[in-house]
Amino acid sequence: MKRFLYSNYTKFIVSVIFVVCIVLGALTATTGINNIMTNEKDMIYQFENDFTDSRQLIYYLYEPENVIFHAYHNFYTVDDETESVTRAEPLTVNGQTMEQNIEQRLEDMWCKDKIHYYIKWNDRVFTNCGANSPEEIKRNDFYSYVMRPGNGDIHLERETSFSDNRYLSNYMLNEVAGYNDEDAIEIAVTINEVFLNKYDEDWHRQEGLISDLIYRLVILAIIALLMLIYLICVCGKNKDGELKTMWVDNVWLEVHLAITGILVFFGLYFIVVCMDAVY
């Protein structure tokens, strides 16, 4: 058994297996990622534990608030030095009033077919689902709600189906107070049920693809690690298990470290170039 373990043939075969595992791992990772990015139009899965934790949903729920902010951003100007705010004159932009601009932006919103919203801006209500109150929106499993009383009160009341640490921290409605603190604003948003079902299906499919890819990479990494441990244990020993020096053992340690450093540097550079090509 000892002769077999320390045999040069065994060392050679294990070395080949080690190299093959490394190469297969690199190919599996690059081709797997490329196939997923090519075949999946939208990458929804982001390593969440459950679909209900999907961070991608947050961006849909957040968008109407983003729309309101950009409408105000169009009508007001903030001086960075004095922090003074001036209203655009005349009180229209591109021939639209603030109310018309908000309505137009909601119509042009990139995800309007994926969400249902109820927005009350002062006395005007905007909705794409016939909702008569924010409570109708908040009955759903996924929703966000924010309200600012106006009349100088910039305190925001927030409620969401997501835990706070997973919700976006940079709320655009907070920024609106820098332009105007008089308007009352209320926004309730939920995910369109038809889109939500498809989203659920895509999330679980992508989770399976990523999990399968990681599983294969872990198996290859374990095999490569075991082969490496074996090679370290038998390195420099003859078929009887006795230490046997070679000419390379007489080379200074500094030279070994320098060569290793150079190889690591170019190896990392090669990985960066490959990843850049993939992206």
C-alpha positions in Angstrom: 0.0 0.0 0.0 2.9 2.4 0.9 4.5 1.7 -2.5 1.3 2.5 -4.2 0.7 5.8 -2.3 4.3 7.0 -2.9 4.5 5.7 -6.5 5.4 8.3 -9.1 2.6 7.0 -11.3 0.1 7.6 -8.5 1.5 11.1 -8.0 1.2 11.8 -11.7 -2.4 10.6 -11.9 -3.4 12.6 -8.8 -1.7 15.7 -10.3 -3.7 15.2 -13.5 -6.9 14.9 -11.5 -6.1 18.1 -9.6 -5.4 20.1 -12.8 -8.6 18.7 -14.4 -10.7 19.7 -11.4 -9.3 23.2 -11.5 -9.9 23.6 -15.3 -13.3 22.0 -15.1 -14.2 24.3 -12.2 -13.2 27.4 -14.2 -15.1 26.2 -17.3 -18.1 25.3 -15.3 -18.2 28.6 -13.6 -17.7 30.7 -16.7 -20.0 28.7 -19.0 -22.7 28.3 -16.3 -22.8 32.0 -15.5 -22.8 32.9 -19.2 -25.7 30.5 -19.9 -27.7 31.8 -17.0 -27.1 35.4 -18.0 -27.9 34.6 -21.7 -31.1 32.6 -21.1 -32.5 34.6 -18.2 -33.8 38.0 -19.3 -34.0 39.3 -15.8 -31.8 38.0 -13.0 -34.3 38.0 -10.1 -32.7 35.5 -7.6 -30.1 37.2 -5.4 -29.3 34.5 -2.9 -32.3 35.2 -0.7 -33.5 32.4 1.6 -37.0 32.6 0.3 -39.0 34.2 -2.4 -40.8 36.4 0.1 -37.4 37.9 0.9 -36.8 38.9 -2.8 -35.0 42.2 -2.9 -35.9 42.8 -6.5 -39.5 43.3 -5.5 -38.5 46.4 -3.5 -37.5 48.2 -6.7 -41.0 47.9 -8.1 -42.6 49.0 -4.9 -40.2 51.9 -4.6 -40.6 53.3 -8.2 -43.8 55.5 -7.7 -42.0 57.3 -4.9 -39.1 57.8 -7.2 -41.5 59.2 -9.9 -42.9 61.8 -7.4 -39.4 62.9 -6.4 -38.3 63.5 -10.0 -41.5 65.5 -10.7 -40.6 67.9 -7.9 -37.0 67.9 -9.1 -38.2 69.2 -12.4 -40.1 72.1 -10.9 -37.7 73.2 -8.2 -34.0 74.3 -8.2 -31.7 74.0 -5.1 -28.7 76.2 -4.8 -25.9 73.9 -3.6 -24.0 76.8 -1.8 -26.9 78.6 -0.1 -29.3 75.6 -0.1 -32.0 78.0 -1.1 -34.9 76.6 -3.1 -36.6 78.4 -6.1 -39.7 77.4 -7.9 -39.5 77.1 -11.7 -41.1 80.1 -13.4 -43.6 80.0 -15.0 -45.3 77.3 -12.9 -45.2 74.9 -15.7 -42.5 72.7 -17.3 -42.9 71.8 -20.9 -46.4 73.2 -20.8 -47.4 70.9 -17.9 -48.4 71.8 -14.4 -47.0 69.7 -11.5 -50.2 67.6 -11.4 -50.0 66.9 -15.1 -46.3 66.2 -14.9 -46.8 63.6 -12.2 -49.7 62.0 -14.2 -47.5 61.8 -17.3 -44.6 60.3 -15.4 -46.8 57.7 -13.9 -48.1 56.8 -17.4 -44.5 56.5 -18.6 -43.3 54.5 -15.6 -41.2 51.5 -16.7 -42.9 49.1 -14.3 -46.5 50.4 -14.4 -47.8 47.0 -15.8 -46.1 45.1 -12.9 -47.5 47.1 -10.0 -50.8 48.5 -8.7 -50.7 51.8 -7.0 -52.8 54.3 -5.2 -51.3 57.8 -4.9 -53.0 60.8 -3.3 -51.3 64.1 -4.0 -53.1 66.8 -2.1 -56.7 66.3 -3.3 -55.8 64.5 -6.5 -55.8 60.7 -6.7 -53.7 58.7 -9.2 -54.4 55.0 -9.5 -54.0 52.3 -12.1 -56.1 49.6 -10.5 -59.3 51.4 -9.4 -58.4 51.4 -5.7 -60.4 53.9 -3.6 -58.0 53.8 -0.6 -54.6 52.7 0.4 -56.1 50.0 2.6 -57.2 48.1 -0.6 -53.5 48.0 -1.6 -52.3 47.0 1.8 -54.4 43.8 1.8 -51.8 42.1 -0.5 -48.8 40.1 0.6 -46.3 42.5 -0.9 -46.8 46.2 -0.4 -45.3 49.5 0.7 -47.0 52.5 2.1 -45.8 56.0 2.9 -47.6 59.1 3.9 -46.6 62.8 4.6 -49.3 65.1 6.1 -48.0 68.3 4.4 -48.7 71.8 5.7 -45.1 72.0 6.9 -45.2 68.6 8.6 -42.4 66.5 6.9 -42.8 63.5 9.2 -43.2 60.3 7.2 -45.3 57.4 8.2 -44.0 54.2 6.6 -45.3 50.7 6.4 -44.1 47.8 4.3 -44.5 44.0 4.1 -40.6 43.8 4.1 -38.5 44.1 7.2 -36.8 47.5 7.5 -33.2 46.1 7.1 -34.2 44.8 3.6 -36.0 47.9 2.4 -34.2 50.7 0.6 -32.8 53.2 3.0 -32.5 56.2 0.7 -36.2 57.2 0.4 -36.8 59.7 -2.3 -39.9 61.2 -0.5 -37.5 62.4 2.2 -35.8 64.5 -0.4 -39.0 66.1 -1.5 -39.1 68.0 1.8 -36.1 70.0 0.5 -38.2 71.3 -2.3 -41.7 71.5 -0.8 -43.1 70.7 2.7 -46.6 71.9 2.1 -48.0 69.2 -0.2 -49.7 66.2 1.3 -48.5 63.0 -0.3 -49.7 59.4 0.2 -48.4 56.4 -1.8 -49.5 52.8 -1.5 -48.0 50.2 -3.9 -48.4 46.4 -4.4 -47.3 43.9 -7.0 -49.6 42.9 -9.8 -50.7 39.3 -9.0 -50.2 38.0 -12.6 -46.7 39.3 -12.6 -46.1 38.1 -9.1 -46.9 34.5 -10.1 -44.5 34.7 -13.0 -41.9 36.3 -10.8 -42.3 33.5 -8.2 -41.7 30.9 -11.0 -38.6 32.7 -12.3 -37.1 33.1 -8.9 -37.4 29.4 -8.0 -36.1 28.4 -11.5 -33.1 30.7 -11.1 -32.5 29.5 -7.5 -32.3 25.9 -8.9 -29.9 26.9 -11.6 -27.6 28.7 -9.2 -27.8 26.0 -6.6 -26.9 23.3 -9.2 -23.9 25.4 -10.4 -22.7 26.0 -6.8 -23.1 22.3 -6.0 -21.0 21.2 -9.0 -18.3 23.8 -8.1 -18.2 22.6 -4.5 -17.8 19.0 -5.6 -14.9 19.9 -7.9 -13.3 22.1 -5.2 -13.5 19.3 -2.6 -11.9 16.8 -5.0 -9.1 19.3 -6.0 -8.5 20.0 -2.3 -8.2 16.3 -1.4 -5.8 15.8 -4.3 -3.7 18.8 -3.2 -3.5 17.5 0.4 -2.3 14.1 -0.9 0.3 15.7 -3.1 1.6 17.8 -0.2 1.9 14.7 2.0 3.8 12.7 -0.5 5.9 15.5 -2.0 9.6 14.9 -1.8 9.3 11.2 -0.8 10.4 8.1 -2.7 8.3 4.9 -3.2 9.3 3.8 0.3 8.1 6.9 1.9 11.6 8.2 2.7 12.5 11.9 2.2 14.4 12.5 -1.0 15.8 15.9 -1.9 15.9 17.3 -5.4 17.8 20.2 -7.0 14.8 22.5 -6.5 15.1 22.0 -2.7 18.4 23.8 -2.9 16.9 27.0 -4.4 16.5 29.8 -1.9 13.1 30.3 -0.3 13.0 33.9 -1.5 13.2 32.7 -5.1 10.3 30.3 -4.5 8.2 33.1 -2.9 9.0 35.5 -5.8 8.0 33.0 -8.4 4.8 32.1 -6.5 4.0 35.8 -6.1 4.4 36.4 -9.9 2.3 33.4 -10.7 -0.5 34.5 -8.3 -0.4 38.1 -9.8 -0.8 36.9 -13.4 -3.3 34.3 -12.3 -5.5 37.0 -10.7 -5.0 39.3 -13.7 -6.1 36.5 -16.0 -9.3 35.9 -13.9 -10.1 39.7 -13.9 -9.7 39.8 -17.7 -11.9 36.7 -18.1 -14.6 38.1 -15.8 -14.5 41.4 -17.6 -15.0 39.6 -20.9 -18.0 37.7 -19.5 -19.7 40.8 -18.2 
